[in-house]
């Protein structure tokens, strides 16, 4: 076999091998390659890198877990601290302690000791008459009454005085004796007769008490402030003074066989033995009709001789002033027999009469109209006077709207 033939033969063999390889690869038979040394080294490196990565990942997770645990512990600790703080912390404990400490007890004791109740102290209760801002006519007389309570530790005796200290005295005296003894905790009504100034305006008078040792005291925390009367003076026309409405401004008295008896105001209609004075908004006239004006019932005592009278505060009369009233007996008092009289006192003179009217319960009444011009310019005290007639029984004397008109 020549050389060319041999070459052809190897070509054929190599071609057959290629065909077989292609056939086998079409039948999906894997070709197993023998790894080289380089391949093995690269595979080992990749494996080590994967292991290191996994280890690093696990280490990182572990670190994160550990890092998270202190945060939760701190939060729990803070929460516990905050929850416990209001009750157990030294700050809160210190806040609660002062309530019971000896220091506070000593402070309270010292405070009580520093402000003891004064011996002489008055407490204002109320204005019994003429509250602040009351309107009066020029020259009108009135009786101011305060109700005061003894708020001190010493008894007020009749050696104590009520004294004027400032403002307008309104024709009152500078000092008056206390009328009765007032023990600590008791109250007293203090009344003073005054006269409104002639000029229009607002007037205030300040008053205090004075102890039997000459020390002044009044109201307020330490008894250093005065109490007062404050009025407004305004000129007016029409009805300028109503005796029924001002009933308790007057000093009322009745007579027993042995002595004159001072009466309370208002009185009690059951006090027949001593007599009484009351006002009624709509009294019944002796004819049985109900009056639409205010009435004044003045009942003498039930003995003969008997009378009742009310002396009113001073009043400055002007020209043209007129006293008006209707006088009669109250309904249902069939045996009523009385004398009505209007009197006045000027200065220190004895009472003088301005008119006298006899009334019985016969179903009639009398209209009184007295011109007061003769007293113009004078400061007088008017007196409403009722005297029993032939009998002392049923003497319910009724003045209907007794008043001064201008």
KOLLODO-339743 format. One line per field, with one value per residue (C-alpha): residue number from 1; chain; x, z, y. Coordinates in Angstrom, 3 decimals. Example, Ala and Ser with C-alpha at 12.3 -4.5 7.8 and 13.67 -1.06 7.14 Angstrom:
# KOLLODO-339743
n = [1 2]
chain = [A A]
xx = [12.300 13.670]
zz = [7.800 7.140]
yy = [-4.500 -1.060]
END
This chain:
# KOLLODO-339743
n = [1 2 3 4 5 6 7 8 9 10 11 12 13 14 15 16 17 18 19 20 21 22 23 24 25 26 27 28 29 30 31 32 33 34 35 36 37 38 39 40 41 42 43 44 45 46 47 48 49 50 51 52 53 54 55 56 57 58 59 60 61 62 63 64 65 66 67 68 69 70 71 72 73 74 75 76 77 78 79 80 81 82 83 84 85 86 87 88 89 90 91 92 93 94 95 96 97 98 99 100 101 102 103 104 105 106 107 108 109 110 111 112 113 114 115 116 117 118 119 120 121 122 123 124 125 126 127 128 129 130 131 132 133 134 135 136 137 138 139 140 141 142 143 144 145 146 147 148 149 150 151 152 153 154 155 156 157 158 159 160 161 162 163 164 165 166 167 168 169 170 171 172 173 174 175 176 177 178 179 180 181 182 183 184 185 186 187 188 189 190 191 192 193 194 195 196 197 198 199 200 201 202 203 204 205 206 207 208 209 210 211 212 213 214 215 216 217 218 219 220 221 222 223 224 225 226 227 228 229 230 231 232 233 234 235 236 237 238 239 240 241 242 243 244 245 246 247 248 249 250 251 252 253 254 255 256 257 258 259 260 261 262 263 264 265 266 267 268 269 270 271 272 273 274 275 276 277 278 279 280 281 282 283 284 285 286 287 288 289 290 291 292 293 294 295 296 297 298 299 300 301 302 303 304 305 306 307 308 309 310 311 312 313 314 315 316 317 318 319 320 321 322 323 324 325 326 327 328 329 330 331 332 333 334 335 336 337 338 339 340 341 342 343 344 345 346 347 348 349 350 351 352 353 354 355 356 357 358 359 360 361 362 363 364 365 366 367 368 369 370 371 372 373 374 375 376 377 378 379 380 381 382 383 384 385 386 387 388 389 390 391 392 393 394 395 396 397 398 399 400 401 402 403 404 405 406]
chain = [A A A A A A A A A A A A A A A A A A A A A A A A A A A A A A A A A A A A A A A A A A A A A A A A A A A A A A A A A A A A A A A A A A A A A A A A A A A A A A A A A A A A A A A A A A A A A A A A A A A A A A A A A A A A A A A A A A A A A A A A A A A A A A A A A A A A A A A A A A A A A A A A A A A A A A A A A A A A A A A A A A A A A A A A A A A A A A A A A A A A A A A A A A A A A A A A A A A A A A A A A A A A A A A A A A A A A A A A A A A A A A A A A A A A A A A A A A A A A A A A A A A A A A A A A A A A A A A A A A A A A A A A A A A A A A A A A A A A A A A A A A A A A A A A A A A A A A A A A A A A A A A A A A A A A A A A A A A A A A A A A A A A A A A A A A A A A A A A A A A A A A A A A A A A A A A A A A A A A A A A A A A A A A A A A A A A A A A A A A A A A A A A A A A A A A A A A A A A A A A A A A A A A A]
xx = [0.000 1.409 1.571 -1.382 -3.586 -2.675 -3.532 -6.886 -7.593 -7.027 -9.160 -12.031 -11.570 -11.511 -14.653 -16.451 -15.509 -16.896 -20.185 -20.471 -19.824 -22.510 -24.934 -24.235 -24.693 -28.054 -29.080 -28.246 -25.506 -23.369 -19.838 -17.832 -14.880 -11.935 -11.345 -8.023 -5.947 -6.869 -10.558 -10.189 -8.365 -11.018 -13.811 -12.111 -11.750 -15.443 -16.401 -14.290 -15.716 -19.270 -18.474 -16.885 -19.902 -22.286 -20.202 -20.076 -23.844 -24.439 -22.030 -23.815 -27.201 -25.804 -24.416 -27.717 -29.532 -27.125 -27.332 -31.098 -31.152 -29.534 -32.018 -34.980 -33.440 -32.849 -36.398 -37.732 -35.520 -36.700 -40.285 -39.844 -38.106 -40.809 -43.561 -41.911 -40.987 -44.341 -44.510 -40.990 -38.592 -37.021 -38.521 -42.100 -41.462 -40.113 -43.241 -45.516 -43.474 -44.155 -47.815 -46.865 -43.489 -42.982 -41.867 -45.349 -47.000 -44.815 -45.654 -49.393 -48.998 -46.952 -49.572 -52.392 -50.340 -49.478 -53.142 -55.124 -58.731 -58.742 -60.409 -62.621 -63.830 -67.121 -68.561 -70.997 -74.146 -76.459 -78.113 -81.435 -82.620 -81.477 -79.000 -76.337 -77.807 -81.175 -82.825 -84.136 -85.589 -83.616 -83.986 -85.752 -85.177 -84.438 -83.153 -80.151 -79.833 -76.855 -76.763 -73.326 -71.954 -69.376 -66.571 -63.972 -63.248 -64.355 -67.910 -69.239 -70.791 -72.899 -69.597 -68.864 -69.889 -70.653 -68.740 -68.678 -65.229 -65.445 -67.628 -71.067 -72.622 -76.045 -77.033 -76.223 -74.268 -70.596 -71.091 -73.836 -73.749 -74.273 -77.783 -77.095 -74.397 -73.227 -71.277 -68.867 -70.891 -74.015 -75.481 -76.967 -78.994 -77.503 -79.832 -79.051 -81.422 -80.101 -81.307 -80.576 -78.670 -80.599 -78.476 -78.833 -75.963 -74.462 -73.493 -71.575 -70.882 -68.311 -68.741 -66.838 -67.185 -65.176 -64.301 -64.650 -60.898 -61.233 -59.852 -61.674 -62.423 -64.619 -64.975 -62.491 -59.907 -58.280 -61.228 -59.597 -62.185 -65.337 -68.894 -70.982 -74.262 -74.502 -77.551 -78.529 -80.466 -82.855 -85.609 -89.033 -92.705 -95.839 -95.757 -92.509 -92.945 -95.130 -95.624 -96.871 -93.862 -91.507 -93.361 -90.306 -88.407 -90.625 -90.311 -93.563 -94.986 -98.257 -99.400 -100.283 -101.836 -98.384 -95.908 -95.206 -94.211 -91.912 -93.251 -91.429 -91.826 -93.457 -95.653 -97.755 -101.526 -101.988 -100.384 -103.682 -102.517 -99.692 -100.937 -99.098 -98.365 -98.354 -98.705 -100.919 -100.677 -104.421 -106.398 -110.191 -111.950 -114.760 -117.324 -115.942 -114.239 -110.613 -108.337 -105.797 -103.462 -101.101 -102.597 -101.169 -102.896 -102.253 -103.852 -103.774 -103.516 -106.788 -106.996 -108.433 -107.005 -104.954 -103.080 -100.398 -98.078 -95.193 -92.606 -91.002 -87.537 -87.150 -88.458 -87.883 -91.216 -91.531 -94.255 -97.182 -96.508 -99.707 -100.439 -103.032 -104.661 -107.966 -108.812 -111.321 -111.644 -110.553 -113.388 -115.144 -114.132 -117.650 -116.920 -114.037 -114.037 -110.853 -109.426 -106.816 -104.443 -101.523 -98.949 -95.482 -92.426 -90.225 -86.931 -87.383 -90.993 -93.853 -95.923 -98.522 -101.641 -102.327 -105.701 -107.853 -110.590 -113.020 -113.934 -116.304 -117.182 -120.300 -119.369 -117.892 -114.391 -112.792 -110.448 -107.688 -105.999 -103.734 -101.804 -98.302 -97.231 -97.183 -94.222 -92.288 -88.548 -88.805 -87.205 -89.995 -90.852 -94.361 -96.329 -99.150 -101.291 -104.352 -106.298 -109.056 -112.567 -115.389 -114.096 -110.775 -112.285 -111.797 -109.786 -108.077 -107.390 -106.606 -104.654 -104.838 -101.732 -100.718 -98.186 -96.806 -97.371 -95.464]
zz = [0.000 -1.077 1.015 -0.585 0.067 3.747 4.046 2.431 4.836 7.934 6.418 6.134 9.726 11.080 9.090 10.533 14.076 13.454 12.181 15.273 17.559 15.860 16.129 19.781 20.543 18.774 21.086 24.129 25.500 27.759 27.021 30.160 30.216 32.404 34.666 34.470 37.460 36.867 36.886 40.208 41.765 40.530 41.902 45.300 45.433 44.602 47.329 49.930 48.897 49.263 52.712 53.808 52.507 54.420 57.559 57.177 56.679 59.792 61.771 60.606 61.574 64.951 65.470 64.500 66.933 69.727 68.901 69.042 72.490 74.399 72.750 74.017 77.471 77.607 76.541 79.197 81.762 80.827 80.902 84.321 85.495 84.153 85.621 88.988 89.052 90.235 93.220 94.225 92.988 95.629 93.875 94.285 97.758 98.706 97.307 99.505 102.667 103.493 104.252 107.310 108.258 111.599 109.592 108.139 111.459 112.999 110.150 110.704 114.393 113.782 111.344 113.840 116.525 114.281 113.586 116.807 117.016 118.242 121.487 119.673 116.169 114.412 111.533 109.206 108.747 106.708 106.249 108.035 106.674 103.857 101.896 99.843 97.149 98.853 97.468 99.891 99.583 100.628 104.370 104.820 108.170 108.352 110.770 109.605 111.122 110.774 112.016 113.424 114.966 117.744 116.055 118.765 122.089 124.342 125.344 124.203 127.168 127.435 128.045 124.351 121.818 118.143 116.811 113.636 112.000 108.515 105.640 106.181 109.636 108.232 111.398 113.650 116.892 117.022 119.454 120.939 123.767 122.884 124.039 125.332 126.103 123.170 123.880 121.371 118.601 119.286 116.970 117.564 115.494 115.835 114.823 114.412 113.431 110.527 108.136 104.424 103.348 101.595 98.455 95.878 95.603 97.061 100.739 102.769 106.488 108.067 111.560 113.956 117.462 120.471 123.439 127.082 126.996 124.150 121.347 118.024 116.056 113.190 110.564 108.286 109.031 111.843 112.735 111.288 108.682 109.243 108.204 106.523 105.349 101.764 100.307 97.241 97.719 94.968 94.894 93.978 93.499 94.033 97.018 98.799 102.050 102.825 106.560 106.035 103.953 106.430 109.415 111.123 110.826 113.643 117.354 118.484 121.997 123.781 127.316 130.176 133.369 134.936 132.166 128.507 126.692 123.674 120.900 118.322 114.617 112.954 115.774 116.337 115.836 118.790 121.134 122.229 125.758 124.686 121.301 117.987 114.607 111.273 107.624 105.094 101.333 100.660 103.887 104.144 104.873 107.408 104.579 103.602 100.379 99.831 99.439 96.616 98.650 101.472 104.968 108.440 111.383 114.709 117.609 121.140 124.105 125.304 128.514 129.169 128.904 125.980 123.014 120.485 118.700 116.255 116.265 112.821 111.961 111.169 107.874 106.248 105.129 102.001 101.048 99.507 101.232 102.190 104.488 103.028 104.349 104.724 108.333 109.383 111.265 109.814 108.583 111.016 114.139 114.948 118.303 117.020 118.574 118.140 117.686 114.957 115.349 113.395 115.601 115.129 117.203 116.206 118.077 121.790 121.934 123.114 120.500 118.708 116.918 113.217 113.241 115.156 113.749 115.570 113.893 114.661 112.609 110.937 107.354 106.571 106.453 106.510 103.938 105.685 103.873 105.947 104.444 105.953 104.479 107.937 108.736 105.549 106.162 109.515 110.339 112.212 113.478 112.615 115.005 114.061 117.182 117.941 121.206 122.350 122.638 124.739 124.608 124.212 122.332 118.549 118.110 114.834 113.604 109.862 108.115 104.349 102.570 105.094 103.230 102.411 98.921 97.260]
yy = [0.000 3.157 6.295 8.027 5.065 5.068 8.717 8.169 5.361 7.637 10.297 7.865 6.717 10.254 11.104 8.087 9.219 12.695 11.239 9.042 12.031 14.051 11.156 10.701 14.364 14.317 11.508 13.769 11.660 13.829 14.335 13.813 16.006 15.275 18.324 19.880 20.975 24.586 23.662 21.884 24.836 27.315 25.073 24.891 28.668 29.152 26.692 28.488 31.837 30.506 29.133 32.392 34.330 32.072 32.441 36.204 36.276 34.184 36.366 39.519 38.103 37.179 40.665 42.241 39.995 40.843 44.541 44.407 42.799 45.761 48.155 46.153 45.906 49.648 50.337 48.035 49.665 53.138 52.038 50.553 53.689 55.959 53.844 53.792 57.480 59.001 56.671 55.810 58.459 60.712 63.754 62.586 61.317 64.711 66.329 64.242 64.546 68.250 67.531 65.528 66.897 68.644 71.672 72.196 71.547 74.182 76.547 76.119 76.674 79.787 81.135 80.628 82.270 85.218 86.095 85.640 86.792 90.390 91.352 93.874 93.038 93.784 91.772 93.540 91.435 93.663 97.040 96.679 100.035 102.318 100.207 101.972 104.205 104.794 107.927 110.557 114.025 117.096 117.508 114.170 112.510 108.815 106.193 104.215 100.747 98.402 94.823 94.011 90.820 90.685 88.765 89.359 87.725 90.606 91.495 94.872 96.609 99.740 101.499 101.038 103.727 104.081 107.072 109.139 109.133 110.691 111.856 113.387 113.084 114.071 115.934 112.963 113.313 112.426 109.527 107.335 104.817 101.190 100.323 96.808 94.245 92.117 88.933 87.334 85.708 87.791 90.431 93.863 96.349 99.830 102.668 106.364 109.172 111.246 113.941 114.049 117.202 119.971 119.896 117.137 114.685 111.512 111.530 108.942 108.862 106.527 105.067 102.828 101.438 102.582 100.385 101.359 102.030 104.513 102.303 102.530 99.387 98.335 95.642 93.873 91.192 93.141 95.360 98.473 99.463 101.567 100.733 103.405 104.868 106.120 107.889 109.914 113.162 114.166 116.757 115.437 116.196 114.172 111.840 112.553 110.623 107.591 106.975 103.413 102.404 104.111 102.655 101.221 104.499 105.716 104.998 103.385 103.288 102.580 103.394 101.136 102.551 102.764 103.562 104.148 100.976 100.846 98.641 96.533 97.251 95.524 94.308 91.213 91.381 89.044 91.598 93.139 93.799 96.097 97.272 96.955 98.527 96.657 97.588 95.835 96.120 95.797 96.204 95.980 99.260 99.329 99.154 95.729 96.866 95.933 98.927 99.103 101.343 100.441 100.683 101.253 99.514 101.267 99.405 100.947 98.613 97.055 99.091 102.528 105.044 103.807 105.185 104.348 106.737 106.724 109.530 109.792 111.166 114.855 116.183 119.571 121.000 123.108 125.529 123.710 120.389 118.566 115.642 113.253 110.069 108.224 107.304 104.637 101.344 98.036 95.837 93.458 95.372 96.494 98.154 100.256 103.762 105.812 109.299 109.859 112.804 114.295 116.013 117.445 118.412 121.329 121.577 121.004 122.192 120.013 118.168 120.289 119.103 119.640 117.877 115.379 113.087 110.791 107.513 104.645 101.630 102.975 102.106 105.547 106.983 110.404 111.987 113.921 116.803 119.082 121.993 122.078 125.406 127.026 124.776 125.605 125.764 124.000 120.678 118.843 115.372 114.191 111.973 109.605 109.285 107.109 107.218 104.900 106.387 105.032 101.476 99.721 96.788 96.294 99.492 98.523 102.067 102.091 104.864 104.409 105.711 108.388 110.523 113.974 115.351 118.156]
END
